[in-house]
Amino acid sequence: MENSEYQLPKSNQTEEKSFFGVIIHSFFVIPAIIAVSAVILFSSINWLTREQLTAYDYLEQVRVGGMTKRWQAAFELSKILANPKLIPQEEKFQVQLKSAFENAKNDDVRVKQYLALAMAKTGNSAFLPTLSSGLNDANEDTLRTIIYALGMLKNKQAVVSLVPYLTHANSRIRSITVAALGTLQDKETIPLLKHMLQDSEPNVQWGAALALANLQDSTGKAVIKNLLSRDYLAQYKEVDSLEQTQILLEAINASAMIDDEQLKEILTLLSKNDTSMRVRSLCLTILNKTKV
């Protein structure tokens, strides 16, 4: 592997069996860390919708609410912070949110997971140290959430905290780590991402190839070619037609970052023949942009 500021730590842990049904969602569809089954239940309950509560109100409920109410309040907080206009700018809010996250160690795991997402959605790098510290004592589900949240912050300083998880025994952890690194757009990670193309789990390879393409590195071109083929994706029975389409869209966008005639030829064929109008439309858009 090429020299890099960041080096992969050694790992003697054995690989787990393949579980595409989980990790495909973690990278291509809806991050598995967010798709907690309780969210579905929550949507049907429709609690708290009668009131216009603020971020501070939800934080207070996380602090003093009952067991069920705390994780629900954390979930609502992560939702409203997706709107930049609803993000409090006071340092007091940052302090309270950090404190709530750090004090959730013995709480329902969903509290910490949704608070991690809430911090990430602010886009405020002031939360980076808190999230990085949270990696140390997290269970695997919460670990995936925090890794994803660090990627959402899009601060390159998170790379140092994320790199050790590229050799985690759980391939779901490796997969979400590759995805997070891909969002950070740090060229120093290119050698590491190239190494992940050799991972035993195809889903990790896919994520590494897409991340490299977004860094305008064509090393993962062969993997991207596979992802542009429904015949190839059909080999994975856990990937349904809707997921195939989503993967194709990701691969098409990645192809746009690489100036490669062979990939353009594939996009041309897809623009004429694919069963999805979304796929055909995106191919045409990208091909038109690349015309001289």
C-alpha positions in Angstrom: 0.0 0.0 0.0 1.2 3.5 -0.7 2.6 5.7 2.0 0.0 7.9 3.7 -0.2 10.1 6.7 -2.7 7.6 8.0 -1.7 4.0 8.5 -3.9 1.0 8.9 -3.5 -0.7 12.3 -2.9 -4.5 12.3 -5.8 -6.8 13.0 -5.8 -10.5 13.7 -9.6 -10.7 14.2 -11.4 -13.2 11.9 -13.9 -12.1 9.3 -17.7 -12.5 9.9 -20.0 -14.2 7.4 -21.6 -12.1 4.7 -24.7 -10.2 5.5 -25.6 -8.1 2.5 -29.1 -7.6 3.6 -27.9 -5.3 6.4 -24.8 -3.5 5.0 -26.2 -2.8 1.6 -28.8 -0.6 3.4 -26.0 0.9 5.4 -24.3 2.4 2.4 -26.7 2.6 -0.5 -30.2 3.0 0.7 -31.0 4.2 4.2 -28.2 3.9 6.7 -29.1 0.9 8.9 -28.1 3.0 11.9 -31.0 5.3 11.2 -33.5 2.7 10.2 -34.3 1.6 13.7 -37.5 -0.3 13.8 -38.8 1.9 16.6 -38.9 4.8 14.2 -41.7 3.1 12.4 -43.6 2.7 15.6 -42.9 6.3 16.5 -44.3 7.5 13.2 -47.6 5.8 14.0 -47.8 7.3 17.5 -47.5 10.9 16.3 -46.6 12.1 19.7 -45.7 15.7 20.5 -46.9 16.9 17.1 -49.5 19.1 18.7 -46.8 21.3 20.2 -44.1 23.4 18.5 -41.3 22.4 20.7 -37.8 23.8 20.4 -34.4 22.1 20.4 -34.0 23.2 24.1 -37.4 21.6 24.9 -36.4 18.3 23.4 -33.0 18.4 25.3 -34.9 18.9 28.5 -37.1 15.9 27.8 -34.0 13.8 27.1 -32.6 14.9 30.5 -35.7 14.4 32.7 -38.2 12.4 30.6 -39.2 8.8 31.2 -37.4 5.9 29.5 -39.6 5.9 26.3 -39.8 9.7 26.1 -36.1 10.2 26.2 -35.3 8.3 23.1 -38.3 9.8 21.3 -37.2 13.3 22.3 -33.7 12.6 21.0 -35.2 11.4 17.7 -37.3 14.5 17.4 -34.2 16.6 18.1 -32.3 14.9 15.3 -35.2 15.6 13.0 -35.7 19.3 13.6 -31.9 20.0 13.5 -32.1 19.0 9.8 -33.5 22.5 9.3 -30.7 25.0 9.7 -33.1 27.7 10.9 -34.0 25.6 13.9 -30.4 25.0 15.1 -29.7 27.2 18.2 -26.4 29.1 17.7 -25.8 29.7 21.4 -22.8 28.0 23.1 -25.2 27.0 25.8 -27.0 24.6 23.4 -23.7 23.0 22.4 -22.8 22.4 26.0 -26.2 20.9 26.8 -26.2 18.6 23.8 -22.7 17.4 24.5 -23.6 16.8 28.1 -26.8 14.8 27.2 -24.7 12.6 24.8 -22.0 11.9 27.4 -24.6 11.2 30.1 -26.5 8.7 28.0 -24.0 5.8 28.6 -26.5 3.8 30.7 -29.6 4.9 28.8 -31.6 3.2 26.0 -29.0 3.0 23.2 -31.3 4.9 20.9 -30.8 8.0 23.0 -27.1 8.2 22.3 -27.6 7.2 18.6 -30.1 10.0 17.9 -28.1 12.5 19.9 -25.1 11.6 17.7 -27.1 12.3 14.6 -28.4 15.5 16.1 -24.9 16.7 16.6 -24.0 15.7 13.1 -26.9 17.5 11.5 -25.8 20.8 13.0 -22.7 20.6 10.8 -20.8 22.1 13.8 -17.3 20.8 14.1 -17.4 21.7 17.8 -19.0 18.4 18.3 -16.2 16.4 16.7 -14.2 15.7 19.9 -17.4 14.6 21.7 -18.3 12.2 18.9 -14.8 10.9 18.6 -14.6 10.2 22.3 -18.0 8.4 22.0 -16.4 5.8 19.8 -14.4 4.3 22.7 -17.2 2.7 24.7 -20.0 2.3 22.1 -21.6 -1.0 21.3 -21.5 -2.0 17.6 -24.9 -0.5 16.7 -24.0 2.8 18.4 -20.5 2.7 16.9 -22.0 2.6 13.4 -24.1 5.6 14.2 -21.2 7.6 15.6 -19.0 6.8 12.6 -21.8 7.8 10.3 -22.2 11.1 12.2 -18.5 11.9 12.0 -18.8 11.5 8.3 -21.8 13.9 8.2 -19.7 16.6 9.9 -17.4 16.6 6.9 -14.4 17.7 8.9 -11.2 16.1 7.8 -9.9 16.0 11.4 -12.3 13.0 11.9 -10.1 10.8 9.7 -7.7 10.0 12.5 -10.6 8.7 14.6 -12.1 6.7 11.8 -9.1 4.9 10.3 -8.8 2.2 13.1 -12.3 1.0 12.2 -11.2 0.0 8.7 -9.8 -3.2 10.2 -12.7 -4.0 12.5 -13.8 -7.6 12.5 -17.4 -6.6 11.8 -17.7 -5.8 8.1 -20.7 -3.6 8.8 -18.4 -1.4 10.8 -15.8 -1.4 7.9 -18.5 -0.6 5.4 -19.9 2.4 7.2 -16.3 3.6 7.9 -15.5 3.6 4.2 -18.7 5.5 3.5 -17.8 8.1 6.2 -14.3 8.5 4.9 -15.7 9.0 1.4 -17.8 12.0 2.6 -14.7 13.7 4.1 -13.0 14.1 0.7 -9.5 13.9 2.1 -7.0 12.9 -0.5 -4.7 11.5 2.2 -7.1 8.6 2.6 -6.7 7.5 -1.0 -4.1 4.8 -0.2 -6.3 3.4 2.5 -9.4 3.4 0.3 -7.3 1.5 -2.4 -6.5 -1.1 0.2 -10.2 -1.5 1.1 -10.8 -2.6 -2.5 -9.3 -5.9 -1.5 -11.6 -6.3 1.5 -13.3 -9.7 1.8 -16.8 -8.1 1.7 -18.0 -6.9 -1.7 -20.1 -4.1 -0.1 -16.9 -2.7 1.5 -15.2 -2.9 -2.0 -18.2 -1.1 -3.5 -18.0 1.8 -1.0 -14.2 2.1 -1.4 -14.6 2.3 -5.2 -17.2 5.0 -5.0 -15.3 7.0 -2.5 -12.2 6.8 -4.7 -14.1 8.0 -7.7 -15.4 11.0 -5.7 -11.8 11.8 -5.1 -11.3 11.6 -8.9 -9.2 8.4 -8.5 -10.0 5.7 -11.0 -8.4 2.7 -9.1 -11.8 1.3 -8.4 -13.0 1.5 -12.0 -13.5 -2.3 -12.4 -15.7 -2.3 -9.3 -17.8 0.6 -10.6 -18.2 -1.2 -13.9 -19.8 -4.1 -12.0 -22.1 -1.7 -10.1 -23.3 -0.4 -13.4 -24.6 -3.8 -14.4 -27.9 -5.1 -13.2 -26.8 -8.6 -14.2 -23.9 -8.3 -11.7 -26.2 -6.9 -9.0 -28.7 -9.7 -9.6 -26.2 -12.1 -8.2 -27.0 -10.8 -4.8 -30.5 -12.0 -4.0 -30.8 -9.7 -1.0 -30.6 -6.7 -3.4 -34.1 -6.0 -4.8 -34.9 -4.0 -7.9 -35.3 -0.8 -6.0 -31.9 -1.2 -4.3 -30.4 -2.1 -7.7 -31.6 1.2 -9.0 -30.2 3.1 -6.1 -26.8 1.4 -6.5 -26.8 2.2 -10.2 -27.5 5.9 -9.4 -24.6 6.0 -7.0 -22.3 4.3 -9.5 -23.4 6.7 -12.3 -22.7 9.7 -10.2 -19.3 8.2 -9.3 -18.6 7.6 -13.0 -19.1 11.3 -13.7 -16.0 12.0 -11.5 -13.8 9.8 -13.7 -12.9 10.8 -17.2 -13.1 7.3 -18.7 -14.4 6.5 -22.2 -15.3 2.9 -21.3 -17.5 4.1 -18.5 -19.1 6.7 -20.8 -20.0 3.9 -23.2 -21.7 2.0 -20.4 -23.6 5.1 -19.5 -24.7 5.5 -23.1 -26.1 2.0 -23.1 -27.9 2.6 -19.8 -29.3 5.8 -21.1 -31.1 3.9 -23.9 -31.9 0.5 -22.3 -32.2 0.6 -18.6 -35.6 -0.2 -17.1 -35.5 2.8 -14.8 -36.3 6.3 -16.1 -34.3 7.8 -13.2 -31.2 5.8 -14.4 -31.7 6.8 -18.0 -32.3 10.4 -17.2 -29.2 10.7 -14.9 -27.0 9.0 -17.6 -28.2 11.5 -20.2 -27.6 14.5 -17.9 -24.0 13.3 -17.2 -23.3 12.5 -20.8 -24.5 15.9 -21.9 -22.3 17.6 -19.4 -19.2 15.7 -20.6 -19.7 16.5 -24.3 -17.0 18.8 -25.7 
